[in-house]
Amino acid sequence: MENYIQAEDYELWMLIKNGPLILIKAKEDGPIIHKKPEEFTAEDCKMMEKNAKAKELLHFGLGPDEYSRSSECKSAKDIWEALQVAHEGTNKVKHSRIKLLIRKYKLFEVGDRETVMDMYTHFTHITKLKYLRKSFTTEELVRKILRFLPRSWEAKGTAIQEAKYMKAITLDELIGNLQTYELRRNSQQ
């Protein structure tokens, strides 16, 4: 959703992240107060429209449950924060998820009967850590997959490691290479 909003109108994204534009004025004796709607200039009205458009854009992307959860929010920033907590959890929940996924990552294994695509799907679910602000380099991910291929694939894993510069191989290249090997193995059986 973040990318969609940024592509739609980056200024709206900034309103969502930083909070609404609040129109204020300075009184003669010094304190700053909010402008009343009847005091708005044409430029002020455009700024307020941006606030409303940011809220509208977020609400259009929500289902009924999410809408009811965020309908009481006063600003687009409040809506965004409510959605983040609903989908990612509080900081404590995020931390727990990160620990769980790191544990799964460390214990990751490829089953003997698991296809390359099944393994890759399983692996990408574990490496969702990037959505929780924890990421691994491509080289780390490639090495992890190669290290935990089944014993029957050990020769292929070694051949890939020796033939490729490990910092240059992408996950797509690795998976394509493994799928080709898998097809050859299956056609010989």
PyMOL commands that set and color helices and strands:
alter all, ss='L'
color gray80, all
select helices_A, chain A and resi 2-8+10-18+37-39+42-60+64-70+76-88+91-106+116-126+128-132+138-147+151-163+171-187
alter helices_A, ss='H'
color red, helices_A
select strands_A, chain A and resi 24-26+32-34
alter strands_A, ss='S'
color yellow, strands_A
deselect
rebuild
show_as cartoon
